[in-house]
């Protein structure tokens, strides 16, 4: 007792059914399946190409990005260098101007001191002369309190003076 024992009639009908299904599938379903597979294959190829192009474009963009960053860094360094040079120049100019101003102030102060010194010496000379005259006057008045002494002194001075 076997499970299934095929008979020739069943086998023929099975073959006819298989051949009919195969013929129908080959005629109507197979081209659609093949077209779908080819379309799927083409879409996969296009997706891979697109991915490869995107990858190349991404690499290109990254290279461009790196170049832009390098250029920006160079420009930043140049700007910093220029700013430092400008700052140094401003400092030098300010120092130079401050030195000139200080020299002007010192020169002006020296002139003012010299003028004050000359004025003070002139005033001192004037006061010394005035005091000398006052002292001489007081000494002479004290020395010549009487008229006879004054006349005698005058006569003595006259003798010393030779009139030609």
Wavefront OBJ file of the C-alpha trace (Angstrom):
o trace
v 0.000 0.000 0.000
v 1.721 3.024 -1.196
v 0.530 6.380 -0.602
v 0.161 7.485 -4.139
v 0.513 5.326 -7.129
v 0.283 7.282 -10.308
v -1.649 5.907 -13.170
v -0.982 6.721 -16.739
v -4.230 8.632 -17.230
v -3.616 10.820 -14.226
v -0.098 11.388 -15.356
v -1.255 12.521 -18.827
v -3.889 14.839 -17.380
v -1.357 16.282 -15.018
v 1.052 16.830 -17.909
v -1.677 18.509 -19.991
v -2.632 20.724 -17.045
v 1.021 21.602 -16.380
v 1.665 22.302 -20.079
v -1.477 24.514 -20.299
v -0.529 26.442 -17.171
v 3.050 26.703 -18.420
v 1.876 27.893 -21.865
v -0.506 30.443 -20.340
v 2.140 31.665 -17.919
v 4.731 31.876 -20.708
v 2.381 33.702 -23.037
v 0.775 36.162 -20.603
v 2.560 36.262 -17.246
v 6.181 35.632 -18.164
v 6.688 38.815 -20.263
v 5.173 40.931 -17.493
v 7.370 39.227 -14.890
v 10.490 39.614 -17.079
v 9.602 43.279 -17.786
v 9.044 43.880 -14.071
v 12.389 42.234 -13.253
v 14.189 44.236 -15.961
v 12.483 47.434 -14.782
v 13.495 46.638 -11.222
v 17.034 45.840 -12.414
v 17.171 49.143 -14.336
v 15.848 51.112 -11.373
v 18.476 49.468 -9.140
v 21.190 50.380 -11.681
v 19.885 53.947 -11.857
v 19.777 54.154 -8.069
v 23.360 52.878 -7.873
v 24.455 55.378 -10.538
v 22.606 58.117 -8.745
v 24.211 57.092 -5.453
v 27.646 57.035 -7.108
v 27.013 60.478 -8.623
v 25.826 61.752 -5.262
v 28.939 60.286 -3.643
v 31.179 61.989 -6.227
v 29.263 65.235 -5.835
v 29.586 64.948 -2.057
v 33.340 64.396 -2.373
v 33.525 67.380 -4.707
v 31.539 69.518 -2.277
v 33.760 68.446 0.592
v 36.852 69.360 -1.437
v 35.264 72.714 -2.297
v 34.347 73.142 1.372
v 37.951 72.477 2.385
v 39.182 75.017 -0.175
v 36.667 77.579 1.045
v 37.733 76.942 4.648
v 41.412 77.283 3.710
v 40.688 80.520 1.854
v 38.664 81.813 4.808
v 41.492 80.921 7.200
v 44.036 82.655 4.964
v 41.818 85.709 4.726
v 41.286 85.707 8.495
v 45.037 85.460 9.075
v 45.638 88.282 6.613
v 42.990 90.428 8.295
v 44.479 89.721 11.726
v 47.955 90.560 10.441
v 46.711 93.803 8.899
v 44.832 94.687 12.089
v 47.952 94.006 14.176
v 50.103 96.107 11.844
v 47.535 98.896 11.926
v 47.379 98.702 15.722
v 51.174 98.788 15.946
v 51.270 101.754 13.579
v 48.648 103.587 15.642
v 50.628 102.888 18.810
v 53.853 104.111 17.167
v 52.121 107.256 15.934
v 50.579 107.857 19.352
v 53.971 107.394 21.034
v 55.609 109.706 18.518
v 52.908 112.317 18.972
v 53.097 111.983 22.764
v 56.895 112.374 22.604
v 56.558 115.467 20.427
v 53.952 116.914 22.783
v 56.134 116.133 25.785
v 59.109 117.800 24.095
v 56.957 120.843 23.318
v 55.758 120.996 26.927
v 59.320 120.608 28.243
v 60.601 123.240 25.798
v 57.778 125.576 26.737
v 58.441 124.964 30.423
v 62.165 125.652 29.922
v 61.382 128.903 28.101
v 58.942 129.887 30.829
v 61.522 129.046 33.504
v 64.204 131.024 31.635
v 61.835 133.985 31.228
v 60.876 133.782 34.893
v 64.574 133.534 35.815
v 65.454 136.592 33.735
v 62.499 138.488 35.168
v 63.400 137.403 38.706
v 67.060 138.397 38.211
v 65.962 141.747 36.809
v 63.663 142.233 39.789
v 66.413 141.183 42.197
v 68.879 143.588 40.538
v 66.304 146.343 40.744
v 65.646 145.598 44.421
v 69.395 145.310 45.176
v 70.023 148.633 43.450
v 67.125 150.217 45.285
v 68.286 148.750 48.613
v 71.873 149.801 47.905
v 70.783 153.343 47.192
v 68.659 153.370 50.349
v 71.479 151.936 52.446
v 74.020 154.349 50.950
v 71.647 157.214 51.531
v 71.120 156.163 55.147
v 74.855 155.669 55.729
v 75.704 158.997 54.171
v 73.000 160.809 56.110
v 74.228 159.284 59.283
v 77.817 160.037 58.451
v 77.137 163.612 57.405
v 74.656 164.719 59.907
v 76.002 168.192 60.086
v 76.622 170.602 57.231
v 80.298 171.072 57.921
v 81.047 167.383 57.414
v 79.191 167.451 54.113
v 81.151 170.466 52.912
v 84.449 168.906 53.916
v 83.635 165.689 52.101
v 82.587 167.648 49.034
v 85.868 169.559 49.046
v 87.817 166.321 49.349
v 85.999 164.852 46.385
v 86.652 167.935 44.359
v 90.349 167.687 45.003
v 90.383 164.145 43.682
v 88.643 165.189 40.497
v 91.002 166.860 38.023
v 89.306 169.312 35.826
v 91.172 169.983 32.632
l 1 2 3 4 5 6 7 8 9 10 11 12 13 14 15 16 17 18 19 20 21 22 23 24 25 26 27 28 29 30 31 32 33 34 35 36 37 38 39 40 41 42 43 44 45 46 47 48 49 50 51 52 53 54 55 56 57 58 59 60 61 62 63 64 65 66 67 68 69 70 71 72 73 74 75 76 77 78 79 80 81 82 83 84 85 86 87 88 89 90 91 92 93 94 95 96 97 98 99 100 101 102 103 104 105 106 107 108 109 110 111 112 113 114 115 116 117 118 119 120 121 122 123 124 125 126 127 128 129 130 131 132 133 134 135 136 137 138 139 140 141 142 143 144 145 146 147 148 149 150 151 152 153 154 155 156 157 158 159 160 161 162 163 164
